[in-house]
Every structure is written in structure tokens, then in C-alpha cells.
Amino acid sequence: MQTTKINPTGSLDRIPSLDFLRGIAILGIIFINIESFVYPEAFTPWKNGFQSEIDYSTRFWVYFLTQGKFYTMFALLFGVGFVIFLNRLESRNVGLKAMDIYTRRLLWLFIFGVIHAYFIWTGDVLYHYAICGLFLLPFRSIQSKYLVFVILLLAVFPMVKSYESTTKRQESERDYLTAIKVTESERTEEDKKKIASWERLTEKKSPDTSYIKPKKETYWSGVKESYQQVKVHDGVFYYQHVIFSSLMIMLTGMILYRAGIFSNYRVWKYYWLISITLLIIGLLVNYFRVYKWTYEYYKPITNVWEGYLSVFNKELLGVAYILIINGLYQKFLVHSKIKLISNVGKTALSNYIFQSITLGIVFYGYGFELFNRFSRFELLGIILCVWIVQIILTYLWLKKHQYGPLEWLWRKLTYSSFARKDN
């Protein structure tokens, strides 16, 4: 009886365009993630980081082009990786052990994500992806044409939520208009609450540039703070507000991979027409959403159809980015000797965690304590510096190692103790 070790995928089995896409996603995601390290309320369109008109413009362009788009790229590539990983295991005739290996891989990804969330940065997405990976299993053998129906079914839930949110705002506006017509002396406490609530929502606010105590003044106080925000210990294993969109995009990644476009985009006769059309639609929808969010945040959306435009704006543009960049890479860059971005993609997990560690040291209280001291325009220079450091370190690491440090550990933990016995 001979024991054959089940080895992980080698570097020669990789699809070049996917490494390049992962590299772009890693470098792009910092545009939004950095705000969680710098500002106390990063995603308010007015509160922090504004000292001049250029900072408003910077926020608009950064959100217009990046917010949620690189998250979408990651989710789509995760769906691609799901299919590739299981297909390659099945090709090795490991039987049911393929499921054992895959679920162990997800278990360790979940653990990495939880450690990241509690001890480094609360915005981790890895443990969310791990749970989504389990949800993907029932769809692995379903034909792509049926996956389209699954995606449409999942899309119903965010659409319903958008409808409910918009109708609630409509109701609040009606209540306000009714209450404001009542003479001030005759208004009830309920009328006053309705008026005050709507006026707070529609008030144009001024930026806050005052000094604010930094997050995580000491490392262990930061861990305690993370414990209050991350709810995995309470059984919240994924982000409820994006679970449906995450699954939709991952299933889309499965469909695109099966179509063969990541190996040869020409398999689609109208590849560029489809890609450019989706890009234009995505840009238009995102322009509407982000312009309103940046400059007209005090004007609540009370039209149901306008609300629907905001539901999948990030996902549309993220998929368009995947298609456009994939085509450009295969057409112009596939034979290029400059592999710096692809190197970042090969070590995506290590670089993702590296970004969090670096930004924590720079901005948190236990590091250089530069929290809330930069305008949004100035953050662009810091992002560029982080890119340079990541690219250089990744290049030097891969000159001596086949995998990134966390990629190596993940593979080691996934495959350890798995062996196939042949008679």
C-alpha cells in the first residue's frame, strides 16, 4: 500500500490574468479601507477630512471610482477561485477528500479573518468570505444558465430592502409635511419629534476638523475596542448587509470562469461591446449615487426608482472593471516582463493583512498616532507610499520564496495530514 501526499496547486498551474486582477484589487481596496484607520466616522460625506474644496472633490472621485468596486472584484475572484480549487482537486481523483480539503481551507480562512478582525482591524472581510464559500457548495454542479436564475433570485432581497427603506423615508416626509402645517402652539410632542427628525436628516452640515482622540490608544485597549465591534463571539459570522450581493458576485465569478474568458477573452464574440457597455452603465449609475452622497447627502432619496439605482451600483462597476482589465491584460500585458502587480496578486492574503498592520501602525494611538490629521487629498500620497512599499517587499520576497508567508501557512494548514492511500 502506497501513500501519496496531496499537494497544493503549484505556481505553474496559475492563470496569469487572475493574479493581475487580484493585484489590482489589493492595491485598489486601500482607497476606502484607509479611511477606517484615519477618521472616526469614515463614511459620512461631511464630517471629517475636509479642509478645502479639493477634499470634497477628492472624496467624490475616490468614491465614484473605488468605493465597493474592489470589494466586488475580490468577491468575484473568490468565486473563480472556488471553482478552480475544487476542479483541480477532482482532477487528482481524491474523491470525498476534496470536500474535506476545501472545507478545511475555508475553516483556516475564517480563523485568519477572525484573528485579523479582533487583533488588527475590525473591517476584515476574510471570515465573511469563508462563510460565503460554504454557501457556494450547493451551486458547484449547477449549470451556468441556472445560476443566472439563482443570482436574480438573490437580487430580489436587496431590492425589497431598498423599497422598504425608500417608503419609510416617504412616510417620514409625509409626517413632517403634515406636522409642519400645524400651528406651533398646537403641535403635540409627537409632531415636534417628527419635525425634528426630518430636519436633522435634511440639514446641511459643516465639516468637523477639531482634534479627536485617536482610536486604539494602546494595543490592548484596541483589542478591547475590537471586541465590542466584532460580533463573531456572539455568532455573527458574516456581514448581513452584503451577504446577498456577495453571493451574487461570487456566482457571477463562477459563470465567467466557466465561460473561459480568464484564459482567452476572445471566446466571447462581443467581449469588448459587453464590457464597455457595462462600464458605461456602471459609471453613470455610480456617478448619480456618489454625487448625491457627496454633495446632496442632505436630500434623502424618496423616489423608489432612484433608490433602486443605488442597490447594485458598486457591483455593476466592479464586474465591468474585471472584464475591462482582464481584456486589456490579455491583449497588451500578458507577455510583459513587468510582473510587479501580478506578484501582489499572488500574495494577496499576505498583502491584505500587511496593509492593515501598516495603516494601524501609522494612524492608531499605539503607533505614530496620525489619526484624523490628514485631508482626503493628502491620503492619496500615503496610499502611493504604501503601494511602493508593498510592491518592493513582494518583489524581494518572491525572489526567494514561491508563496507569500500567509499563503504558505494557509496551504500548510489546509493540506497537513491529508494523504491518499493507493493499493
Residue pairs with C-beta under 8 A, 6 or more apart in sequence:
1 421
1 422
1 423
2 421
2 422
2 423
3 419
3 420
3 421
3 422
4 419
4 420
4 421
4 422
5 415
5 418
5 419
5 420
6 92
6 94
6 97
6 101
6 415
6 418
6 419
6 420
7 415
8 411
8 414
8 415
9 85
9 88
11 346
11 402
13 88
14 346
15 84
15 262
15 263
16 329
16 334
16 342
17 262
17 263
17 326
17 329
17 330
17 334
18 77
18 80
18 81
18 262
18 345
19 342
19 343
19 345
19 346
20 325
20 329
20 333
20 341
20 342
20 345
21 73
21 77
21 322
21 325
21 326
21 329
21 345
22 74
22 77
22 344
22 345
22 346
22 348
23 340
23 341
23 342
23 343
23 344
23 345
23 346
23 348
24 70
24 73
24 321
24 325
24 341
24 345
25 70
25 73
25 74
25 77
25 345
25 348
26 344
26 345
26 348
26 351
26 352
26 355
26 390
27 341
27 344
27 387
27 390
28 66
28 69
28 70
28 73
29 66
29 70
29 71
29 74
29 352
29 355
30 355
30 359
30 383
30 386
30 387
31 62
31 66
31 67
31 70
31 383
32 62
32 63
32 66
32 67
32 68
32 70
32 71
33 121
33 123
33 355
33 356
33 359
34 359
34 379
34 382
34 383
35 42
35 43
35 49
35 376
35 379
36 42
36 121
36 122
36 123
37 121
37 215
37 359
37 360
37 362
37 363
37 364
37 371
38 48
38 49
38 363
38 370
38 371
38 372
38 374
38 379
39 47
39 48
39 49
39 372
40 47
40 48
40 212
40 215
40 372
41 47
41 48
42 48
45 59
45 293
45 294
45 295
45 297
46 205
46 206
46 207
46 297
47 205
47 207
47 208
48 207
48 208
48 209
48 212
48 372
49 55
49 59
49 207
49 372
49 374
49 375
49 376
49 379
50 56
50 59
50 207
50 209
50 375
50 376
51 207
51 209
51 375
52 375
52 377
54 375
54 377
55 375
55 376
55 377
56 294
56 295
58 375
58 376
58 377
58 379
58 380
59 294
59 376
60 290
60 291
60 294
60 295
62 376
63 290
63 293
63 294
64 286
64 287
64 290
64 291
67 290
67 314
68 313
68 314
68 315
68 318
69 314
69 317
69 318
69 321
70 318
70 321
71 125
71 314
71 318
72 249
72 314
72 315
72 317
72 318
72 319
72 321
73 318
73 321
73 322
74 125
74 129
75 129
75 132
75 245
75 246
75 249
75 250
75 253
75 318
76 249
76 250
76 252
76 253
76 256
76 318
76 319
76 322
77 253
77 322
78 129
78 132
78 133
78 250
78 253
79 136
79 249
79 250
79 251
79 252
79 253
79 254
79 257
80 253
80 254
80 256
80 257
80 262
82 133
82 136
82 140
82 250
82 253
82 254
83 140
83 253
83 254
83 257
83 258
84 257
85 102
85 105
86 98
86 102
86 140
89 97
89 98
89 101
89 102
90 98
92 420
94 101
94 420
97 418
97 420
99 137
100 418
101 414
101 415
101 418
102 133
102 137
103 134
104 413
104 414
105 410
105 414
106 130
106 133
106 134
107 130
108 410
108 413
108 414
109 126
109 127
109 129
109 130
109 133
109 410
110 126
110 127
110 130
110 131
110 237
112 126
112 127
112 349
112 353
112 406
112 410
113 124
113 125
113 126
113 127
113 128
113 129
113 130
114 124
114 127
114 230
114 232
116 124
116 126
116 353
116 356
117 123
117 124
117 127
117 226
117 230
117 232
118 223
118 226
118 227
118 230
118 232
119 223
119 226
120 353
120 356
120 357
120 360
121 356
121 359
121 360
122 225
122 226
122 229
122 230
124 230
124 356
125 239
126 349
126 352
127 232
127 237
127 238
128 237
128 238
128 239
128 242
128 243
128 246
129 246
131 237
131 238
132 238
132 243
132 246
132 247
132 250
135 247
136 247
136 250
136 251
136 254
139 147
139 150
139 251
139 254
142 150
144 254
144 255
144 258
144 259
147 251
147 254
147 255
148 255
150 251
151 248
151 251
151 252
154 244
154 247
154 248
154 251
155 244
155 248
155 312
157 244
158 244
158 245
158 311
158 312
159 308
159 311
162 304
162 307
162 308
162 310
162 311
163 304
163 307
163 308
165 307
166 301
166 302
166 303
166 304
166 306
166 307
167 304
169 300
169 301
169 302
170 302
172 194
172 197
172 198
172 201
173 198
173 300
173 302
175 194
175 198
176 194
176 195
176 197
176 198
176 199
178 194
179 187
179 190
179 191
179 192
179 194
179 195
180 195
182 191
187 195
201 298
201 300
202 298
202 299
202 300
203 298
204 298
205 298
211 372
212 371
212 372
213 365
214 363
214 364
214 365
214 369
214 371
214 372
215 222
215 225
215 363
215 364
215 365
215 371
216 222
216 225
216 360
216 364
216 365
216 366
217 365
217 366
218 365
218 366
219 366
221 365
222 360
222 364
222 365
222 366
227 233
239 246
245 312
245 314
245 315
248 315
249 315
249 318
249 319
252 319
256 262
256 322
259 267
259 268
260 267
261 267
261 268
261 271
261 323
261 326
262 326
264 330
265 271
265 326
265 327
265 330
265 331
268 274
271 323
271 327
272 327
274 323
275 320
275 323
275 324
275 327
276 324
278 316
278 319
278 320
278 323
279 317
279 320
279 321
279 323
279 324
281 316
281 320
282 313
282 316
282 317
282 318
282 319
282 320
283 317
283 320
285 309
285 313
285 316
285 317
286 313
286 314
286 316
286 317
288 306
288 309
288 313
289 309
289 310
289 313
292 299
292 301
301 307
301 310
340 391
340 394
340 395
341 391
343 391
343 394
343 395
343 398
344 351
344 390
344 391
344 394
346 398
346 403
346 404
346 407
347 394
347 397
347 398
347 403
347 404
347 406
347 407
348 404
349 404
349 406
349 407
349 410
350 394
350 404
350 405
350 406
350 407
351 390
351 394
351 404
353 406
354 390
354 393
355 386
355 390
358 386
358 389
359 386
360 366
360 367
361 367
361 368
362 368
362 370
362 382
363 369
363 370
363 371
364 371
365 371
374 382
394 404
397 404
397 405
398 404
401 408
402 408
403 411
